[in-house]
């Protein structure tokens, strides 16, 4: 009787995630790992800062988690990632190291795969802290050079990447992100924010970096409410740069309710999507735009700006406006409030569009890529 074939050993460089941090790149890797664990194609090792990876989540019970201490700053993490992680990967006989957060270790005899979610530091350098801009400008091209394959999350990001780094075009593989389709919400008592406000509201999901264009959204909401019966605004995320608070402190005329919600779990977010008049994604630039697909999957109409990637993933299944025209945005919100048939049409189109994006499909394509690279390495 032949012994079972040994599975390839794959590892994830999760060191870039700080304990307590929640963002799109974290969602990306956790959803992929949940799918990888189910398929059981590889023997998975995760390298993470202490407290950063949700190791108690039963979805990850098959994964081997290796924790470091908490890094005091970015420099400490970079030194560890570049000088110590390659040796640790060698200790565990890693065949392929997956770095889902823009930067990969430059040394080591394993296959490297890196994911580039966007090129924000190139497209909007003025909005990136100087030390971060320097770090990305050095480490991203070096990681691209040293990686065997490069995953991007949209055609828009692929084009941007090949525009700035044309020499890597043959390595690029576009794999769309996914969405949890039709997530069920358990029946329970009203959440605090539901009990406080039963009025209609528009929803914005994401940390408020300058590209999110929150000022245009607030201006549009003001126009809407000044012209007649309107609605409030709820923002799920953090006001990292004071984009919203600074603006509101200078504008006394905004009398409609605005609520900032942080530490919102998946169940609460699902309730918000299902209860909103619409989800607004007004960004001037994105690498993908996950809230667009999540909202559609929950039966929430979506209004998007004319950013290239939002048009790519949503197209005519959402209403769209010119990113610097708050009056157009206000008009679309009014349409959704006053025209139930338009709302119903967008919901139906959105459901169909959301079905194009699933984490199982994203994980399947990523697995195919990994297997191809591993097979090529053995030749």
C-alpha positions in Angstrom: 0.0 0.0 0.0 1.5 3.3 -1.1 2.0 6.1 1.4 -0.1 9.3 0.8 1.7 11.9 -1.2 3.1 14.8 0.9 1.2 18.0 0.4 3.2 21.1 -0.6 4.0 23.5 2.3 2.6 27.0 1.7 2.9 29.9 4.1 1.3 33.3 4.5 3.3 36.4 5.5 0.7 38.0 7.8 3.3 40.1 9.6 2.1 43.3 8.0 -1.2 43.2 10.0 -1.1 44.9 13.4 -3.1 43.4 16.3 -6.6 44.9 16.2 -6.3 46.2 12.6 -9.3 45.6 10.3 -9.2 46.5 6.7 -9.7 45.3 3.2 -6.4 43.4 2.9 -7.1 41.6 6.1 -10.6 40.6 4.9 -9.0 39.3 1.7 -6.4 37.0 3.3 -8.8 35.7 6.0 -11.5 34.8 3.5 -9.0 33.1 1.2 -7.5 31.1 4.1 -10.9 29.9 5.2 -11.4 28.5 1.7 -7.9 27.1 1.6 -8.5 25.3 4.9 -11.6 23.7 3.5 -10.0 22.5 0.3 -7.0 21.0 2.1 -4.7 21.2 -1.0 -1.7 22.5 0.9 -0.1 22.3 4.3 -0.5 25.9 5.6 1.7 27.9 7.9 0.8 31.4 9.0 3.5 33.9 10.3 1.8 36.7 12.3 2.4 39.1 15.1 1.0 38.0 18.4 -2.7 38.8 18.7 -3.1 39.8 15.0 -4.4 36.5 13.6 -7.7 35.1 14.8 -6.4 31.7 15.7 -9.4 30.8 17.8 -11.7 31.0 14.8 -12.7 27.4 14.0 -12.4 28.0 10.3 -8.6 28.1 10.8 -8.2 25.0 13.0 -6.2 23.2 10.4 -3.7 25.9 9.9 -0.4 26.1 11.8 0.0 29.5 13.4 3.5 30.9 14.3 3.4 34.1 16.3 6.2 36.6 16.8 6.1 39.3 19.5 4.4 42.6 18.7 6.6 44.9 16.7 7.2 48.4 18.2 7.3 50.1 14.8 7.5 49.6 11.1 11.3 49.4 11.1 11.3 46.5 13.6 8.7 44.6 11.4 10.6 45.2 8.2 13.9 44.0 9.7 12.2 40.9 11.0 10.3 40.3 7.8 13.4 40.7 5.6 16.1 39.1 7.8 14.5 36.5 10.0 11.4 35.3 8.2 13.3 33.7 5.3 15.3 31.6 7.9 12.1 30.6 9.7 10.4 29.7 6.4 13.4 27.5 5.6 13.1 25.8 9.0 9.6 24.7 8.2 10.5 23.7 4.6 8.2 26.2 3.0 7.8 25.6 -0.7 5.7 28.8 -1.5 5.4 32.0 0.5 2.3 34.1 -0.1 2.6 37.8 0.8 -0.9 39.3 0.5 0.1 42.8 1.7 2.1 44.4 -1.1 5.6 43.5 0.1 7.4 40.1 0.2 10.7 39.0 1.8 13.5 39.4 -0.7 15.6 36.4 0.3 15.0 32.7 0.5 14.8 29.7 -1.8 11.0 29.4 -1.9 8.5 30.5 -4.6 7.2 34.1 -3.8 3.7 35.3 -4.6 2.7 38.9 -3.7 -0.6 40.6 -4.0 -0.9 44.3 -5.0 -4.3 45.7 -4.1 -3.7 49.2 -5.5 -1.1 51.8 -6.3 -2.3 54.6 -4.0 1.2 55.6 -3.1 1.9 56.3 -6.8 -1.5 57.7 -7.8 -1.9 60.0 -4.8 1.6 60.5 -3.2 0.6 63.7 -1.5 -1.9 61.8 0.6 0.7 59.2 1.9 2.9 59.9 4.8 6.5 60.6 3.7 8.0 57.6 5.5 5.3 55.3 4.1 5.9 56.7 0.6 9.6 56.0 0.8 9.0 52.5 2.1 6.5 51.6 -0.6 8.7 53.2 -3.3 11.6 51.0 -2.4 10.0 47.8 -1.2 7.2 47.4 -3.7 9.4 47.3 -6.9 11.9 45.1 -5.2 9.1 42.7 -4.2 7.8 42.7 -7.7 11.2 41.9 -9.1 11.8 39.0 -6.6 8.3 37.5 -6.9 7.5 34.6 -9.2 3.9 35.8 -9.6 2.0 38.9 -8.8 -1.7 38.9 -8.0 -3.8 42.0 -8.6 -7.4 42.3 -7.6 -8.8 44.1 -10.6 -8.0 44.9 -14.3 -7.6 48.6 -13.3 -4.9 47.7 -10.8 -3.2 45.4 -13.4 -3.1 48.3 -15.9 -1.8 50.7 -13.3 0.9 48.3 -12.2 2.1 47.6 -15.8 2.1 51.3 -16.5 4.5 52.1 -13.6 6.4 48.8 -13.8 6.1 47.5 -17.4 8.8 44.9 -16.9 6.5 42.7 -14.7 3.6 42.4 -17.1 4.2 38.6 -17.7 4.0 37.9 -14.0 0.6 39.5 -13.4 -2.5 37.5 -12.6 -5.8 39.2 -12.0 -8.0 37.5 -9.4 -11.1 39.4 -8.3 -12.0 39.6 -4.6 -15.2 37.9 -3.4 -18.2 38.6 -1.3 -20.4 36.7 1.2 -23.5 36.3 -0.9 -26.9 36.8 0.9 -25.5 36.5 4.4 -28.3 35.7 6.9 -29.0 37.9 9.8 -30.1 36.3 13.1 -33.3 37.6 14.7 -32.4 39.4 17.9 -33.0 42.7 19.7 -32.3 46.0 18.0 -28.7 47.0 18.0 -27.8 50.3 19.8 -27.5 52.2 16.5 -30.8 50.8 15.2 -32.7 51.7 18.4 -31.3 55.3 18.3 -32.2 56.1 14.7 -35.1 54.6 12.8 -35.0 57.2 10.1 -33.7 56.5 6.6 -30.0 56.7 6.1 -27.3 56.4 3.4 -24.3 54.2 4.1 -20.6 54.6 3.6 -18.3 51.7 4.4 -14.5 52.1 4.7 -11.8 54.0 6.6 -11.9 57.7 5.5 -8.7 58.2 3.7 -8.5 61.2 1.3 -9.5 59.1 -1.8 -12.8 58.2 -0.2 -14.1 61.7 -1.2 -16.2 62.1 2.0 -16.6 65.9 1.5 -18.5 65.4 -1.8 -20.8 62.9 0.0 -21.5 65.3 2.9 -22.2 68.2 0.4 -24.6 65.9 -1.5 -26.4 64.9 1.7 -26.7 68.6 2.6 -28.2 69.4 -0.8 -30.6 66.5 -0.5 -31.9 67.5 3.0 -32.2 71.2 2.1 -34.3 70.5 -0.9 -36.9 68.4 0.9 -37.3 65.3 3.0 -34.0 63.6 3.1 -32.1 61.1 5.2 -29.1 60.7 7.5 -25.6 59.4 6.9 -23.9 56.5 8.6 -20.2 55.9 8.1 -18.7 52.5 9.1 -14.9 52.9 9.6 -12.4 55.2 11.1 -11.8 58.9 10.4 -8.0 58.3 10.1 -7.0 61.7 8.7 -9.8 63.8 10.3 -11.4 64.1 6.8 -14.9 64.1 8.2 -14.4 65.8 11.6 -12.4 68.7 10.3 -14.9 69.3 7.5 -17.9 69.3 9.8 -16.3 71.6 12.3 -16.1 74.3 9.6 -19.6 73.8 8.3 -22.4 74.7 10.6 -25.1 74.3 8.0 -25.1 70.5 8.1 -28.0 69.7 10.3 -28.9 66.2 9.1 -27.8 63.3 11.4 -24.3 61.9 10.7 -23.1 58.9 12.7 -19.6 57.4 12.7 -19.5 53.7 13.6 -16.4 51.8 14.4 -15.8 48.2 15.6 -18.8 47.0 13.6 -18.8 43.2 13.2 -20.1 41.3 10.1 -23.6 40.8 11.6 -24.0 44.5 12.3 -22.7 45.5 9.0 -25.1 43.1 7.3 -28.0 44.8 9.2 -26.8 48.2 8.0 -26.5 47.1 4.3 -30.0 45.7 4.4 -31.5 48.8 6.1 -29.8 51.6 4.1 -31.4 53.6 1.3 -28.2 53.0 -0.6 -24.5 52.4 -0.2 -22.3 55.2 -1.6 -18.8 54.7 -2.9 -17.6 58.1 -4.1 -13.9 57.3 -4.2 -11.6 59.1 -6.6 -9.4 56.0 -6.7 -9.7 52.4 -5.5 -8.0 49.1 -6.1 -11.3 47.2 -6.0 -14.2 48.5 -4.0 -15.3 45.6 -1.8 -18.3 47.5 -0.2 -19.9 47.8 -3.6 -20.2 44.1 -4.0 -21.0 43.4 -0.4 -23.9 45.9 -0.5 -25.3 44.4 -3.7 -25.1 40.9 -2.2 -27.2 42.2 0.7 -29.9 43.7 -1.6 -28.8 47.3 -1.1 -28.7 49.7 -4.1 -25.4 51.3 -4.8 -24.3 54.7 -6.1 -20.7 54.9 -7.4 -18.4 57.6 -8.6 -16.8 57.4 -12.1 -13.5 55.9 -10.7 -12.3 53.3 -13.3 -12.4 50.2 -11.0 -15.9 51.0 -9.7 -17.2 51.1 -13.3 -15.3 47.9 -13.9 -16.9 45.9 -11.1 -20.4 47.5 -11.0 -21.1 49.0 -14.5 -24.8 49.6 -15.1 -25.8 47.6 -12.0 -25.3 50.8 -10.0 -26.1 54.5 -10.4 -23.0 56.5 -11.1 -22.0 60.2 -10.9 -19.0 62.4 -11.7 -16.8 62.3 -8.6 -16.7 66.1 -8.2 -20.4 66.6 -8.7 -22.3 66.4 -5.3 -25.5 67.7 -7.0 -25.5 64.6 -9.3 -25.1 62.4 -6.2 -27.9 64.2 -4.4 -30.1 63.7 -7.4 -29.5 59.9 -7.5 -30.3 59.6 -3.7 -33.5 61.5 -4.3 -34.4 59.1 -7.1 -33.9 56.1 -4.8 -36.1 57.6 -2.1 -38.9 58.7 -4.5 -38.9 55.9 -7.1 -39.4 52.4 -5.6 -39.3 50.8 -9.1 -35.8 52.1 -9.7 -34.7 50.8 -6.3 -36.2 47.4 -7.0 -34.5 47.3 -10.4 -31.1 48.1 -9.0 -31.5 45.5 -6.2 -32.2 42.8 -8.8 -29.3 43.8 -11.0 -27.0 44.0 -7.9 -27.8 40.5 -6.8 -26.9 39.2 -10.2 -23.7 41.2 -10.3 -22.6 40.1 -6.8 -22.8 36.5 -7.9 -19.8 37.1 -10.2 -17.6 37.6 -7.1 -17.2 34.9 -4.5 -14.4 34.0 -2.1 -14.6 30.3 -3.2 -13.9 31.4 -6.8 -11.1 33.7 -5.8 -9.5 30.9 -3.7 -9.9 28.4 -6.5 -8.1 30.6 -9.0 -5.4 31.3 -6.4 -5.0 27.6 -5.7 -4.7 26.9 -9.5 -1.9 29.6 -9.7 -0.1 28.1 -6.7 -0.2 24.6 -8.1 1.0 25.7 -11.5 4.0 27.5 -9.9 4.8 24.5 -7.7 4.6 22.1 -10.6 6.9 24.4 -12.7 9.4 24.5 -9.8 9.7 20.7 -9.8 10.5 20.5 -13.5 
